[in-house]
């Protein structure tokens, strides 16, 4: 996590999805055009972050006024999306999940900038992460991933070098440049 806070592998991060969308400028702008696009972008960003940080990430979206039993999707092993059931708020769902996960003896973090919710989850044994802190952590991990990819590409300019005989490499290079036919 940003500024000294780091997650450990297998820690649990519960995210209030709509709270992040409202608090992250790049998502708030998307929300004005189409809420679904903002939700998809948040899930993409958090999915990448989950893979990088090794956390268990659960993103909760409030479906309080939507009839039905709620739903949970697991696009990846340690990443899931929960839509609350009818008449259940995201806060209530997060509080329930905190109770379920505290019995597993892992650190549970709740990402929300809702001060009341932060106090409730702290009282139940979870740790809080503000929307701003999570956004900084996601941005930092994204930058580190891009740097690693760039570095890896520079190191592997010719991945066949050293594995093929030199004469074969030269012939392939001439073919690549159009100087020789197959």
DOLOVEX-83582 format. One record per residue (C-alpha): residue number from 1; residue in one letter; chain; x, y, z. Coordinates in steps of 0.02 Angstrom, whole numbers, plus 50000, padded with zeros to 5 digits. Layout:
BEGIN
[pt NUM a A [X Y Z]],
...
//
This chain:
BEGIN
[pt 1 x A [50000 50000 50000]],
[pt 2 x A [50055 50178 49975]],
[pt 3 x A [50162 50270 50103]],
[pt 4 x A [50224 50126 50207]],
[pt 5 x A [50069 50015 50211]],
[pt 6 x A [50093 49854 50117]],
[pt 7 x A [49974 49711 50094]],
[pt 8 x A [50032 49534 50119]],
[pt 9 x A [49988 49397 49999]],
[pt 10 x A [49821 49320 50043]],
[pt 11 x A [49761 49475 50135]],
[pt 12 x A [49581 49518 50093]],
[pt 13 x A [49532 49684 50016]],
[pt 14 x A [49346 49725 50016]],
[pt 15 x A [49307 49871 49902]],
[pt 16 x A [49150 49978 49903]],
[pt 17 x A [49137 49990 49714]],
[pt 18 x A [49023 50140 49694]],
[pt 19 x A [49119 50234 49829]],
[pt 20 x A [49279 50214 49726]],
[pt 21 x A [49190 50267 49566]],
[pt 22 x A [49130 50427 49650]],
[pt 23 x A [49300 50464 49727]],
[pt 24 x A [49421 50425 49584]],
[pt 25 x A [49419 50571 49460]],
[pt 26 x A [49449 50462 49306]],
[pt 27 x A [49300 50353 49354]],
[pt 28 x A [49186 50494 49409]],
[pt 29 x A [49202 50569 49235]],
[pt 30 x A [49160 50403 49153]],
[pt 31 x A [49012 50383 49269]],
[pt 32 x A [48936 50543 49202]],
[pt 33 x A [48934 50468 49027]],
[pt 34 x A [48893 50287 49068]],
[pt 35 x A [48897 50204 49239]],
[pt 36 x A [48931 50033 49164]],
[pt 37 x A [49092 50097 49083]],
[pt 38 x A [49153 50167 49250]],
[pt 39 x A [49112 50002 49336]],
[pt 40 x A [49203 49902 49202]],
[pt 41 x A [49356 50016 49211]],
[pt 42 x A [49363 50000 49401]],
[pt 43 x A [49353 49811 49388]],
[pt 44 x A [49493 49809 49257]],
[pt 45 x A [49604 49916 49367]],
[pt 46 x A [49571 49814 49524]],
[pt 47 x A [49593 49650 49431]],
[pt 48 x A [49766 49704 49373]],
[pt 49 x A [49805 49764 49549]],
[pt 50 x A [49748 49598 49622]],
[pt 51 x A [49863 49502 49508]],
[pt 52 x A [50008 49614 49552]],
[pt 53 x A [49980 49622 49741]],
[pt 54 x A [49923 49442 49764]],
[pt 55 x A [49776 49493 49873]],
[pt 56 x A [49603 49419 49879]],
[pt 57 x A [49497 49562 49810]],
[pt 58 x A [49308 49571 49829]],
[pt 59 x A [49221 49718 49748]],
[pt 60 x A [49046 49754 49815]],
[pt 61 x A [48916 49850 49716]],
[pt 62 x A [48757 49910 49796]],
[pt 63 x A [48600 49840 49716]],
[pt 64 x A [48486 49899 49858]],
[pt 65 x A [48341 49949 49744]],
[pt 66 x A [48362 49807 49621]],
[pt 67 x A [48248 49658 49649]],
[pt 68 x A [48331 49489 49666]],
[pt 69 x A [48444 49382 49771]],
[pt 70 x A [48606 49468 49725]],
[pt 71 x A [48747 49390 49629]],
[pt 72 x A [48930 49348 49641]],
[pt 73 x A [49049 49332 49495]],
[pt 74 x A [49225 49261 49503]],
[pt 75 x A [49316 49307 49344]],
[pt 76 x A [49479 49252 49427]],
[pt 77 x A [49523 49138 49570]],
[pt 78 x A [49558 49275 49697]],
[pt 79 x A [49450 49412 49623]],
[pt 80 x A [49263 49422 49641]],
[pt 81 x A [49124 49546 49613]],
[pt 82 x A [48971 49547 49725]],
[pt 83 x A [48807 49633 49687]],
[pt 84 x A [48707 49648 49848]],
[pt 85 x A [48538 49568 49866]],
[pt 86 x A [48378 49668 49867]],
[pt 87 x A [48363 49781 50020]],
[pt 88 x A [48547 49753 50066]],
[pt 89 x A [48666 49900 50052]],
[pt 90 x A [48848 49882 50003]],
[pt 91 x A [48894 49935 50181]],
[pt 92 x A [48789 49795 50256]],
[pt 93 x A [48864 49669 50136]],
[pt 94 x A [49041 49728 50175]],
[pt 95 x A [49007 49716 50362]],
[pt 96 x A [48942 49538 50338]],
[pt 97 x A [49096 49491 50235]],
[pt 98 x A [49212 49566 50367]],
[pt 99 x A [49130 49450 50493]],
[pt 100 x A [49153 49300 50379]],
[pt 101 x A [49336 49338 50338]],
[pt 102 x A [49394 49382 50514]],
[pt 103 x A [49369 49200 50563]],
[pt 104 x A [49497 49150 50430]],
[pt 105 x A [49637 49241 50523]],
[pt 106 x A [49691 49356 50383]],
[pt 107 x A [49709 49542 50376]],
[pt 108 x A [49549 49616 50308]],
[pt 109 x A [49555 49788 50229]],
[pt 110 x A [49401 49887 50180]],
[pt 111 x A [49420 50019 50046]],
[pt 112 x A [49293 50156 50072]],
[pt 113 x A [49295 50341 50108]],
[pt 114 x A [49131 50331 50202]],
[pt 115 x A [49184 50383 50378]],
[pt 116 x A [49039 50296 50466]],
[pt 117 x A [49078 50134 50374]],
[pt 118 x A [49263 50151 50416]],
[pt 119 x A [49221 50161 50602]],
[pt 120 x A [49102 50012 50593]],
[pt 121 x A [49228 49898 50505]],
[pt 122 x A [49368 49953 50621]],
[pt 123 x A [49257 49901 50766]],
[pt 124 x A [49234 49730 50685]],
[pt 125 x A [49421 49700 50666]],
[pt 126 x A [49454 49758 50489]],
[pt 127 x A [49576 49892 50434]],
[pt 128 x A [49525 50041 50330]],
[pt 129 x A [49592 50104 50166]],
[pt 130 x A [49529 50267 50096]],
[pt 131 x A [49481 50285 49913]],
[pt 132 x A [49631 50399 49890]],
[pt 133 x A [49753 50273 49966]],
[pt 134 x A [49687 50131 49858]],
[pt 135 x A [49695 50239 49702]],
[pt 136 x A [49877 50282 49738]],
[pt 137 x A [49920 50098 49766]],
[pt 138 x A [49834 50048 49604]],
[pt 139 x A [49925 50185 49507]],
[pt 140 x A [50092 50138 49584]],
[pt 141 x A [50070 49953 49542]],
[pt 142 x A [50018 49998 49364]],
[pt 143 x A [50176 50103 49342]],
[pt 144 x A [50284 49961 49411]],
[pt 145 x A [50202 49837 49293]],
[pt 146 x A [50234 49951 49143]],
[pt 147 x A [50416 49973 49196]],
[pt 148 x A [50441 49786 49214]],
[pt 149 x A [50364 49754 49043]],
[pt 150 x A [50475 49886 48961]],
[pt 151 x A [50629 49815 49046]],
[pt 152 x A [50584 49639 48994]],
[pt 153 x A [50559 49693 48813]],
[pt 154 x A [50728 49781 48809]],
[pt 155 x A [50815 49628 48878]],
[pt 156 x A [50733 49516 48747]],
[pt 157 x A [50763 49611 48586]],
[pt 158 x A [50807 49447 48503]],
[pt 159 x A [50738 49303 48607]],
[pt 160 x A [50813 49175 48486]],
[pt 161 x A [50989 49240 48514]],
[pt 162 x A [51095 49105 48592]],
[pt 163 x A [50969 48967 48557]],
[pt 164 x A [50992 48951 48368]],
[pt 165 x A [51154 48927 48274]],
[pt 166 x A [51228 49093 48217]],
[pt 167 x A [51210 49051 48032]],
[pt 168 x A [51023 49016 48054]],
[pt 169 x A [51003 49180 48148]],
[pt 170 x A [51090 49275 48008]],
[pt 171 x A [50982 49192 47875]],
[pt 172 x A [50823 49233 47972]],
[pt 173 x A [50880 49414 47990]],
[pt 174 x A [50911 49426 47802]],
[pt 175 x A [50738 49354 47770]],
[pt 176 x A [50661 49478 47892]],
[pt 177 x A [50741 49621 47798]],
[pt 178 x A [50680 49553 47631]],
[pt 179 x A [50857 49516 47569]],
[pt 180 x A [50828 49330 47552]],
[pt 181 x A [50680 49220 47504]],
[pt 182 x A [50622 49063 47590]],
//
